[in-house]
Amino acid sequence: MIVLFEDEGYVKLRPISELNAIPTFILGAISLEKRIEKVFKEKPVLLLREYLVEKYSELGYNVKPVTDEKTIFINSRTIATSEAESLLNLGEGEAVLKGGSIVAACLPKKVAKDVIESYSPEKINKILLKNSVKRRELEINLIEYPWDIISKGLKLLKEDLMGIDGSRIPEEVRVIGHNNVFLDEEAEIQGLVTIDVREGPVIIEKAEVESFSYLSGPLIIKKGSKIFSGARIDSSYIGEVTRVGGEVSSSFIMPFSNKRHFGFLGHSYVCSWTNIGAGAVTSNLKNTYGEIRKKTSTGVLQTGMEKLGSFFGQHSKISVGTMLFSATYVGTASHAMGFVLEDIPPFIIYRGHGVADELEISSAIRTYERMASRRNVEPSKGEIKALRSLFDMTSEERAEFLKKKPGGGFEPP
């Protein structure tokens, strides 16, 4: 049995991790969980933070591990490639580490059961180490920060798509390059569209692409999505039931999000149920062309990236004309307006110029219900429960942030 567990590393992966389980993060063209399943030929069980369990249970994931055999625990931050196959050969009581973090540990039935029953992300590494009698280091990649999802994800996106078969190309589609293009039989191409595959393949599932769009690989557009006329999209993952227009480069947009109008989104990660308004722009390059560094509460971190945009938490809302500086975070359900020069915690109405207010949880839920209705989706009880839990968990962080902001009593209707 394989159990994918979340450890304390989820904290460094905010805002993406605030309302999303790490195994479900899209890295390349598939999720971290799907990479594990692909390598080990077995669907893993998920061991998640308690407030996310109901949400992912509703989505059909097995989130209640029950073991009656030896169990291999694998860190959900693991990027599973062919080298990871060796983890299946772990003996009972053996653990593999990378930089102090458990990558995987194999435990006998009784011990595995105890570990599952006492699980918490903050303690799991120590508990697995305590029950390991043999340890070794392994050169295997773990995602540590949000920008790892961009840098590593873009490399994997091309690799994931290289094996696709080509398909029939309508006369109104102009293809440039020699990599394959796959168009689903039910994909709707409305007139003249250019598909550039010089840098990688392009997949368009049962989606709608309006005329005069320019699509450049490696690129995947998932089913139910719509690309609006004049869009220019390259090297990106466009999730299910999204609405995308304007310019998008080297970005990952999760299901049910909306970037309908003109504006620029580059080297960014957009969580589900996000709306990015007309004219919103992410900066993804310094004027000096130097490495982008990230300021945190513990110091300045090197990202190793010359290009890096923004990270948008679940349900975030970006107003028209908003400008976001490189490597900025917008927290879950927060509203961003004006110039965004700093990270925004969850449930904040940020109006730029040092002005902000708290967003009431009732407003966040109401907005989600309205947006779900527009997508003909029944609002998830688990999603709402997770929103409420996150609101309570981040109250002190929000209060500390708002101490420095004069506010103004603004609340969206």
C-alpha positions in Angstrom: 0.0 0.0 0.0 1.3 3.5 -0.9 0.3 6.5 1.3 1.1 10.0 0.1 1.4 12.3 3.1 1.7 16.0 3.6 4.4 17.3 5.9 5.2 20.7 7.4 6.5 21.7 4.0 3.0 22.8 3.0 3.6 26.1 4.9 6.3 27.1 2.4 4.0 26.4 -0.5 1.5 29.1 0.3 -0.7 30.5 -1.1 -1.2 27.4 -3.4 -1.3 25.0 -0.4 -3.8 27.1 1.6 -6.9 25.3 0.2 -5.3 22.7 -2.0 -3.8 19.3 -1.0 -0.1 19.0 -2.2 -0.6 15.7 -4.1 -3.2 17.5 -6.3 -0.8 20.2 -7.4 -0.4 20.3 -11.2 3.3 19.9 -12.1 3.7 19.8 -15.9 0.6 18.3 -17.5 -0.4 16.1 -14.5 -0.7 16.2 -10.7 2.0 15.0 -8.3 -0.3 12.2 -7.3 -0.7 11.1 -10.9 3.1 11.0 -11.2 3.3 8.6 -8.3 0.6 6.4 -9.8 2.3 6.4 -13.1 5.7 5.3 -11.7 4.4 2.8 -9.1 1.4 1.5 -11.1 -0.7 1.9 -8.0 -3.2 4.5 -6.9 -2.0 6.0 -3.6 -4.1 6.9 -0.6 -3.8 10.5 0.6 -3.0 11.5 4.2 -4.0 15.2 4.4 -4.5 18.1 6.7 -7.7 17.6 8.6 -9.5 20.6 7.2 -9.0 19.4 3.7 -10.3 15.8 4.2 -14.0 16.4 3.5 -13.2 18.4 0.4 -11.1 15.8 -1.2 -13.4 13.0 -0.1 -16.2 14.7 -2.0 -13.9 14.8 -5.1 -13.5 11.1 -5.0 -10.0 10.7 -3.4 -9.3 8.0 -0.9 -8.4 10.1 2.1 -8.9 7.6 4.9 -6.0 5.1 4.8 -6.7 1.7 6.4 -3.8 -0.7 6.2 -3.5 -4.4 6.8 -0.1 -4.8 5.2 3.3 -3.2 5.1 3.0 0.4 3.9 5.2 2.7 1.9 4.8 6.3 3.1 5.9 8.8 0.4 6.2 12.5 0.8 3.6 14.2 -1.4 6.2 16.9 -2.4 8.1 14.2 -4.2 8.5 14.6 -8.0 8.2 11.0 -9.1 10.4 10.1 -12.1 11.9 6.8 -13.1 14.5 7.0 -10.4 11.7 6.9 -7.8 10.9 3.2 -8.8 13.6 2.1 -6.3 11.4 3.2 -3.5 9.2 0.2 -4.1 12.2 -2.0 -3.0 12.4 -0.4 0.5 12.5 -3.0 3.3 10.5 -2.7 6.5 12.0 -0.1 8.8 14.0 1.6 5.9 13.7 5.3 5.1 15.0 7.5 2.3 15.8 11.2 3.1 16.6 14.3 1.1 18.0 17.3 2.9 16.5 16.3 6.3 13.0 15.6 4.9 11.6 12.1 4.6 11.1 11.1 1.0 9.8 7.7 1.7 9.6 5.1 4.6 8.5 1.5 4.7 6.8 0.4 7.9 5.2 -2.9 9.0 1.4 -3.2 9.3 1.1 -2.4 13.1 3.5 0.5 13.0 1.9 1.9 9.8 -1.5 1.8 11.4 -0.3 3.8 14.5 1.4 6.4 12.3 -1.8 6.9 10.3 -3.9 7.2 13.5 -1.6 9.8 15.0 -0.9 11.8 11.8 -0.3 15.5 11.7 1.8 17.2 9.0 4.0 18.9 11.7 4.9 15.6 13.3 5.0 13.0 10.5 8.7 13.4 9.6 9.8 12.9 13.2 7.5 9.9 13.7 8.7 8.2 10.5 12.3 8.8 11.5 11.7 7.4 14.9 10.3 4.2 13.4 13.1 3.8 10.8 16.1 1.6 11.7 17.9 2.1 8.4 18.3 5.4 6.6 19.9 6.6 3.4 20.0 9.7 1.3 18.6 9.7 -2.3 19.0 12.3 -5.0 15.3 12.9 -5.7 13.5 16.2 -6.2 11.0 17.6 -3.7 9.1 20.8 -4.4 9.9 23.3 -1.6 8.7 26.7 -2.7 5.9 27.9 -5.1 8.4 28.9 -7.8 9.6 25.2 -8.0 6.2 24.5 -9.4 6.9 27.0 -12.2 10.5 26.1 -13.0 10.2 22.3 -12.7 6.7 22.3 -14.0 7.6 24.0 -17.3 10.3 21.4 -18.0 8.0 18.6 -17.2 5.2 20.1 -19.3 7.2 19.6 -22.5 8.3 16.1 -21.5 4.7 15.1 -20.7 3.4 16.2 -24.1 6.2 14.9 -26.3 4.7 11.5 -26.6 1.3 12.6 -28.0 -0.1 11.4 -31.3 -1.0 13.9 -34.0 -4.5 14.4 -35.3 -6.4 15.8 -38.2 -5.9 19.6 -38.6 -8.7 21.7 -40.0 -7.9 23.9 -43.0 -8.5 27.1 -41.0 -5.6 26.1 -38.5 -2.1 27.1 -39.5 0.6 24.9 -37.9 4.2 26.1 -37.6 6.9 23.6 -36.7 7.2 19.8 -36.6 6.0 18.7 -33.2 2.6 17.1 -33.0 -0.8 18.8 -32.6 -3.7 16.9 -31.1 -7.2 18.2 -31.4 -10.0 16.4 -29.8 -12.8 15.4 -32.2 -15.1 17.7 -30.3 -12.7 20.6 -30.0 -14.3 23.7 -31.6 -12.0 25.8 -33.6 -13.8 28.9 -34.8 -11.9 30.2 -37.8 -8.3 31.2 -38.3 -6.0 30.0 -35.5 -2.2 29.7 -35.5 -0.6 26.8 -33.6 3.1 27.1 -33.2 4.8 23.8 -32.2 8.4 24.7 -32.7 9.1 24.6 -29.0 6.7 21.7 -28.1 3.5 19.9 -28.8 -0.1 21.3 -28.3 -3.1 19.5 -27.0 -6.6 20.9 -27.3 -9.2 18.8 -25.6 -13.0 19.3 -25.9 -12.5 23.1 -25.7 -13.5 26.1 -27.7 -11.0 28.4 -29.5 -12.1 31.6 -31.1 -10.5 32.9 -34.3 -7.3 34.9 -34.5 -5.8 33.1 -31.4 -2.1 32.3 -31.3 -1.2 29.1 -29.4 2.3 28.0 -28.9 3.6 24.8 -27.3 4.2 23.1 -25.1 0.6 23.8 -24.3 -2.4 21.8 -23.1 -6.0 23.2 -23.0 -8.3 21.0 -21.0 -12.0 20.2 -21.7 -14.7 22.7 -21.2 -12.4 25.7 -21.5 -12.8 28.7 -23.9 -10.0 30.7 -25.5 -11.2 34.1 -26.7 -10.4 35.8 -29.9 -7.0 37.4 -30.1 -5.5 35.4 -27.2 -1.8 34.7 -27.3 -0.9 31.7 -25.1 2.4 29.9 -24.9 4.0 27.2 -22.7 1.1 26.8 -20.3 -1.4 24.5 -18.7 -5.0 25.7 -19.1 -7.3 23.7 -16.7 -10.9 22.5 -17.2 -13.7 25.0 -17.6 -11.5 28.1 -17.6 -12.0 31.3 -19.6 -8.8 32.8 -21.1 -8.0 35.8 -23.2 -5.2 38.3 -23.6 -1.6 37.2 -23.1 -0.6 34.2 -21.0 3.0 32.9 -20.9 4.5 30.0 -19.0 1.7 29.8 -16.5 -0.6 27.2 -14.9 -4.3 28.1 -14.6 -6.4 25.7 -12.5 -10.1 24.7 -13.3 -13.0 27.2 -13.1 -10.7 30.2 -13.1 -11.2 33.2 -15.4 -8.8 35.5 -17.2 -11.2 36.7 -19.9 -9.8 40.0 -21.0 -6.6 41.7 -22.2 -3.7 41.9 -19.8 -0.6 39.8 -19.1 -0.1 36.7 -17.0 3.4 35.4 -17.0 5.3 32.6 -15.1 2.4 32.5 -12.6 0.2 29.9 -10.9 -3.5 30.5 -10.6 -5.6 28.4 -8.3 -9.2 27.5 -8.9 -12.1 29.9 -8.7 -9.8 32.9 -9.3 -11.0 35.9 -11.4 -8.4 38.1 -13.0 -9.9 41.4 -14.3 -9.3 43.3 -17.5 -6.0 45.0 -17.8 -4.4 43.1 -14.8 -0.7 42.6 -15.3 1.9 40.4 -13.6 5.5 41.5 -13.7 7.8 38.5 -14.4 11.1 40.2 -15.1 13.3 42.7 -13.2 14.4 45.8 -15.0 18.0 44.7 -14.4 17.3 41.2 -15.9 18.8 39.8 -12.7 17.7 36.8 -10.6 14.3 37.4 -8.9 14.6 37.1 -5.1 11.7 36.6 -2.7 11.4 38.6 0.6 10.0 36.5 3.4 9.6 36.9 7.2 12.8 34.8 7.7 15.0 36.6 5.1 15.5 36.9 1.3 15.4 33.7 -0.7 17.1 33.1 -4.1 14.6 31.7 -6.6 17.1 30.8 -9.2 14.7 32.3 -11.8 15.2 35.3 -14.1 11.4 35.2 -14.9 8.8 34.7 -12.1 5.3 36.1 -11.8 2.7 35.9 -9.1 0.8 33.2 -7.2 -2.9 33.4 -6.8 -4.6 31.5 -4.0 -8.0 29.7 -4.4 -11.0 32.1 -4.8 -8.7 35.2 -5.2 -10.1 38.2 -7.1 -7.9 40.6 -9.0 -9.6 43.9 -10.0 -9.3 45.6 -13.3 -6.0 47.4 -14.0 -4.2 45.7 -11.0 -0.4 45.6 -11.3 1.4 42.9 -9.4 5.2 42.9 -8.8 7.3 39.8 -9.4 7.0 36.9 -6.9 4.0 38.4 -5.1 1.4 36.2 -3.4 -2.4 36.8 -3.2 -3.9 34.7 -0.5 -7.0 32.6 -0.6 -10.2 34.6 -1.2 -8.4 37.9 -1.1 -9.2 40.9 -3.4 -6.3 42.8 -4.9 -6.5 46.3 -6.4 -4.1 48.9 -7.6 -0.3 48.2 -7.2 0.5 45.1 -5.3 4.0 45.4 -3.9 3.7 42.9 -1.1 2.2 39.5 -0.2 -1.5 39.6 0.7 -2.7 37.1 3.4 -6.0 35.2 3.0 -9.3 37.0 3.3 -8.0 40.6 2.8 -9.4 43.4 0.6 -6.2 45.1 -0.5 -6.6 48.5 -2.2 -3.0 49.5 -2.6 -1.3 52.5 -1.1 -1.2 50.6 2.3 -4.9 50.4 2.6 -6.7 47.1 3.4 -9.6 45.6 5.3 -10.6 42.1 6.3 -13.0 40.2 4.0 -15.8 38.6 5.9 -16.1 34.8 5.5 -19.7 35.2 4.5 -18.7 37.4 1.6 -16.1 34.8 0.4 -18.6 32.0 0.5 -21.3 34.1 -1.2 -18.9 34.9 -4.0 -17.9 31.3 -4.4 -21.6 30.3 -4.7 -22.2 32.9 -7.3 -19.2 31.9 -9.4 -20.1 28.2 -9.1 -23.6 29.0 -10.3 -22.2 30.7 -13.4 -20.2 27.5 -14.2 -23.3 25.3 -13.6 -21.5 23.6 -10.6 -23.0 22.8 -7.3 -20.9 24.5 -4.5 -18.9 22.0 -2.5 -19.7 21.6 1.1 -16.1 20.5 1.7 -14.8 23.6 0.0 -16.9 25.8 2.1 -15.9 24.0 5.3 -12.2 24.4 4.3 -12.8 28.1 3.7 -14.2 28.5 7.1 -11.4 26.6 8.8 -8.7 28.6 6.9 -10.4 31.8 7.9 -10.2 30.9 11.6 -6.6 29.6 11.3 -5.3 32.8 9.7 -7.1 35.3 11.9 -3.9 36.3 13.8 -1.9 36.7 10.6 -4.6 38.9 9.2 -4.8 41.0 12.3 -1.0 41.6 12.3 -1.1 42.5 8.6 -4.0 45.0 9.1 -2.3 46.7 12.0 -0.1 48.4 9.4 -3.1 49.4 7.2 -5.5 52.2 7.8 -8.4 50.4 6.3 -11.6 52.1 5.3 -14.5 49.8 6.0 -14.9 48.7 2.4 -16.7 45.4 1.8 -17.8 44.0 -1.6 -21.5 43.6 -2.0 
